[in-house]
Amino acid sequence: MKLGIMQPYFMPYIGYWQLMNAVDQYVVYDDVNFIKGGWINRNRILVNGEPKYFNVPMLGASSNKLINEIKVNNTQVLVAKNLRILEGAYQKAPYYERVYSLMSEILSCQQDNLALFIFESFKKICNYLDINTELILSSDLNKDCELKGQEKVLAICEELNAAEYYNAIGGQELYSYEDFEKHNIKLKFLKTNAINYEQFGNVFQPNLSMIDVMMFNSKEKIKEMLNKYSLIEK
């Protein structure tokens, strides 16, 4: 069984979805500390040819809280504001109608727990793209929460009987091939290949939110993109 583990990020770039699509089970790491100024509650979309941040409004956000302790400010006024931002940015994009409807469902979700709000968005995007990976909340697992870093990841791998653990390429310095081998787990790192697509004829802006990818590409094209990666292993 192939396993991936990552914090919940709001509408992350396509590399995140490649990792999710590449494994059998994907653990959403919701019971670790929230990172202010990171990617948990925001990502970037294309506005007038330039990357701009697009945020999930929050209440009481703090780096001293776990991700699943943060609340979403999902008042209708703020939901409508975000939908207007998407309309202004993408109303002329080829797949706007379909994706705007999907984003309206996601942003209008009345789940006020940030981790569960993002978890629900994952389900909707997976359904849209036919990603069949089983999604699991870390907080639902029976594990030793005193463990940190690699030891905690290894504990989750063992609980779920993972034979292979996939991580994003950025985590190479965090994990040891030898330590995973001692637990009979194959460690692999996923590196996204170069991905380009048309964005209103402007200079291509890479690594934007999946919102941008979906606005400009068909489901079939995105499914091809999900397989454009390399696996780095020992």
C-alpha positions as CSV (number, residue, x, y, z in Angstrom):
1,M,0.0,0.0,0.0
2,K,1.3,3.5,-1.0
3,L,0.8,6.2,1.6
4,G,1.1,10.0,1.5
5,I,0.8,12.5,4.4
6,M,0.5,16.3,4.1
7,Q,-1.0,19.2,6.0
8,P,-4.3,20.4,4.6
9,Y,-3.7,23.3,2.2
10,F,-6.4,25.4,0.5
11,M,-6.8,24.6,-3.2
12,P,-3.0,23.8,-3.5
13,Y,-0.9,23.7,-6.6
14,I,-1.0,20.7,-8.9
15,G,2.0,18.9,-7.3
16,Y,-0.1,18.4,-4.1
17,W,-2.8,16.6,-6.2
18,Q,-0.2,14.6,-8.0
19,L,1.0,13.2,-4.7
20,M,-2.6,12.5,-3.6
21,N,-3.4,10.8,-6.9
22,A,-0.2,8.7,-6.8
23,V,-1.0,6.9,-3.5
24,D,-3.7,4.5,-2.2
25,Q,-4.3,6.3,1.0
26,Y,-3.7,10.0,1.8
27,V,-3.5,11.2,5.4
28,V,-4.5,14.9,5.9
29,Y,-2.3,16.0,8.8
30,D,-4.9,18.1,10.6
31,D,-3.6,17.7,14.2
32,V,-0.3,19.6,13.8
33,N,0.3,23.3,14.5
34,F,-1.2,26.0,12.2
35,I,1.5,27.9,10.3
36,K,0.7,31.6,9.9
37,G,1.7,33.1,6.6
38,G,1.9,29.6,5.0
39,W,-0.4,27.8,2.5
40,I,-3.0,26.3,4.8
41,N,-5.6,28.9,4.4
42,R,-4.5,30.6,1.1
43,N,-3.1,30.1,-2.3
44,R,-2.5,32.2,-5.4
45,I,-4.7,32.8,-8.4
46,L,-4.2,34.8,-11.6
47,V,-5.5,38.4,-11.4
48,N,-4.8,40.6,-14.4
49,G,-1.8,38.5,-15.4
50,E,-0.2,38.5,-12.0
51,P,-0.3,36.0,-9.1
52,K,-2.4,37.3,-6.2
53,Y,-3.3,35.6,-2.9
54,F,-6.8,34.2,-2.4
55,N,-7.7,33.5,1.2
56,V,-10.1,31.5,3.4
57,P,-11.1,34.1,6.0
58,M,-10.4,32.8,9.6
59,L,-11.3,33.5,13.2
60,G,-8.7,33.2,16.0
61,A,-5.9,31.9,13.8
62,S,-2.7,31.3,15.9
63,S,0.5,29.3,15.5
64,N,-0.2,28.0,19.0
65,K,-3.3,26.2,17.8
66,L,-3.6,23.0,15.8
67,I,-5.0,23.3,12.3
68,N,-8.2,21.6,13.4
69,E,-8.7,24.2,16.1
70,I,-8.9,27.1,13.7
71,K,-12.3,28.4,12.7
72,V,-13.4,29.6,9.3
73,N,-15.2,32.9,9.0
74,N,-17.8,31.7,6.5
75,T,-20.3,34.6,6.6
76,Q,-22.3,35.1,3.4
77,V,-20.7,38.5,2.9
78,L,-17.2,37.1,2.8
79,V,-18.2,34.1,0.7
80,A,-19.8,36.4,-1.9
81,K,-16.7,38.6,-1.8
82,N,-14.4,35.6,-2.7
83,L,-16.8,34.5,-5.5
84,R,-16.7,38.0,-7.0
85,I,-12.9,37.8,-6.9
86,L,-13.0,34.6,-8.9
87,E,-15.6,36.0,-11.3
88,G,-13.4,39.1,-12.0
89,A,-10.3,37.0,-12.4
90,Y,-11.6,34.1,-14.5
91,Q,-15.0,34.9,-16.1
92,K,-13.3,34.7,-19.6
93,A,-11.5,31.5,-18.9
94,P,-12.6,28.5,-21.0
95,Y,-13.9,26.4,-18.1
96,Y,-15.2,29.2,-16.0
97,E,-18.8,28.2,-15.7
98,R,-18.1,24.6,-14.6
99,V,-15.3,25.5,-12.1
100,Y,-17.1,28.6,-10.7
101,S,-20.0,26.4,-9.8
102,L,-17.7,23.9,-8.1
103,M,-15.9,26.7,-6.2
104,S,-19.2,28.1,-5.2
105,E,-20.1,24.8,-3.6
106,I,-16.7,24.7,-1.8
107,L,-16.7,28.2,-0.5
108,S,-20.3,28.0,0.6
109,C,-19.7,25.0,2.7
110,Q,-20.9,25.8,6.2
111,Q,-18.2,23.7,7.9
112,D,-16.6,26.2,10.3
113,N,-13.6,24.0,11.2
114,L,-10.7,25.0,8.9
115,A,-9.3,21.4,8.6
116,L,-12.7,19.9,7.8
117,F,-13.5,22.8,5.4
118,I,-10.4,21.9,3.4
119,F,-11.0,18.2,3.8
120,E,-14.4,18.7,2.2
121,S,-12.9,20.7,-0.6
122,F,-10.5,17.8,-1.2
123,K,-13.4,15.4,-1.6
124,K,-15.1,17.7,-4.1
125,I,-12.0,18.2,-6.2
126,C,-11.2,14.5,-6.1
127,N,-14.7,13.7,-7.3
128,Y,-14.4,16.2,-10.1
129,L,-11.1,14.8,-11.3
130,D,-11.9,11.1,-10.6
131,I,-9.2,10.8,-8.0
132,N,-10.1,7.6,-6.1
133,T,-7.5,7.8,-3.3
134,E,-8.9,7.2,0.2
135,L,-8.6,10.3,2.4
136,I,-8.0,10.0,6.1
137,L,-7.8,12.6,8.8
138,S,-4.7,12.3,11.0
139,S,-6.8,13.1,14.1
140,D,-8.9,10.0,13.5
141,L,-5.9,7.7,13.8
142,N,-4.8,6.0,16.9
143,K,-1.2,7.2,17.3
144,D,1.2,8.7,19.8
145,C,0.8,12.4,19.4
146,E,4.0,13.0,21.5
147,L,6.0,11.8,18.5
148,K,7.4,14.4,16.2
149,G,8.6,14.7,12.6
150,Q,9.9,11.5,11.0
151,E,9.0,9.3,14.0
152,K,5.4,10.4,13.8
153,V,5.2,9.7,10.1
154,L,6.7,6.3,10.6
155,A,4.2,5.5,13.3
156,I,1.3,6.5,10.9
157,C,2.9,4.3,8.1
158,E,3.0,1.3,10.5
159,E,-0.5,1.8,11.7
160,L,-1.8,1.9,8.1
161,N,0.5,-1.0,7.0
162,A,2.1,1.1,4.3
163,A,4.7,-0.6,2.1
164,E,5.7,2.7,0.4
165,Y,5.7,6.3,1.6
166,Y,5.5,9.1,-0.9
167,N,6.5,12.6,0.1
168,A,6.8,15.9,-1.9
169,I,10.4,16.6,-3.1
170,G,10.7,19.5,-0.7
171,G,10.9,17.0,2.2
172,Q,14.1,15.3,1.2
173,E,16.0,16.8,4.1
174,L,13.4,15.7,6.6
175,Y,13.5,11.9,6.0
176,S,16.0,9.1,5.9
177,Y,15.9,6.3,3.4
178,E,17.8,4.1,5.9
179,D,15.3,4.7,8.7
180,F,12.4,3.9,6.5
181,E,14.1,0.7,5.3
182,K,14.5,-0.4,8.9
183,H,10.7,-0.4,9.1
184,N,10.4,-2.2,5.8
185,I,9.0,0.9,4.1
186,K,10.1,2.2,0.7
187,L,10.7,6.0,0.8
188,K,10.0,7.9,-2.5
189,F,9.9,11.6,-3.3
190,L,7.6,13.0,-5.9
191,K,9.0,15.8,-8.1
192,T,6.6,17.6,-10.4
193,N,7.7,17.9,-14.0
194,A,7.4,21.2,-15.9
195,I,3.7,21.9,-16.6
196,N,2.6,24.8,-18.8
197,Y,-0.8,25.8,-20.2
198,E,-2.4,28.9,-21.8
199,Q,-3.4,31.7,-19.4
200,F,-5.2,34.4,-21.5
201,G,-2.1,34.5,-23.8
202,N,0.0,36.1,-21.0
203,V,3.4,35.0,-19.8
204,F,2.8,31.7,-18.0
205,Q,2.7,31.9,-14.2
206,P,3.6,28.5,-12.7
207,N,2.5,26.8,-9.5
208,L,-0.7,28.7,-9.0
209,S,-3.7,27.2,-7.2
210,M,-5.6,24.3,-8.6
211,I,-8.3,26.8,-9.3
212,D,-6.2,28.3,-12.0
213,V,-5.4,24.9,-13.5
214,M,-9.1,23.9,-13.6
215,M,-10.2,27.3,-15.1
216,F,-7.9,26.9,-18.1
217,N,-7.9,23.1,-18.7
218,S,-10.3,20.3,-19.3
219,K,-10.7,17.4,-16.9
220,E,-9.0,15.2,-19.4
221,K,-6.0,17.5,-19.7
222,I,-5.7,17.8,-15.9
223,K,-5.7,14.0,-15.6
224,E,-2.7,14.0,-18.0
225,M,-1.0,16.6,-15.8
226,L,-1.5,14.5,-12.7
227,N,0.9,12.0,-14.1
228,K,3.6,14.4,-15.1
229,Y,6.0,13.8,-12.3
230,S,9.2,11.9,-11.4
231,L,9.8,9.6,-8.4
232,I,13.1,10.0,-6.6
233,E,14.1,6.9,-4.7
234,K,17.3,5.3,-3.3
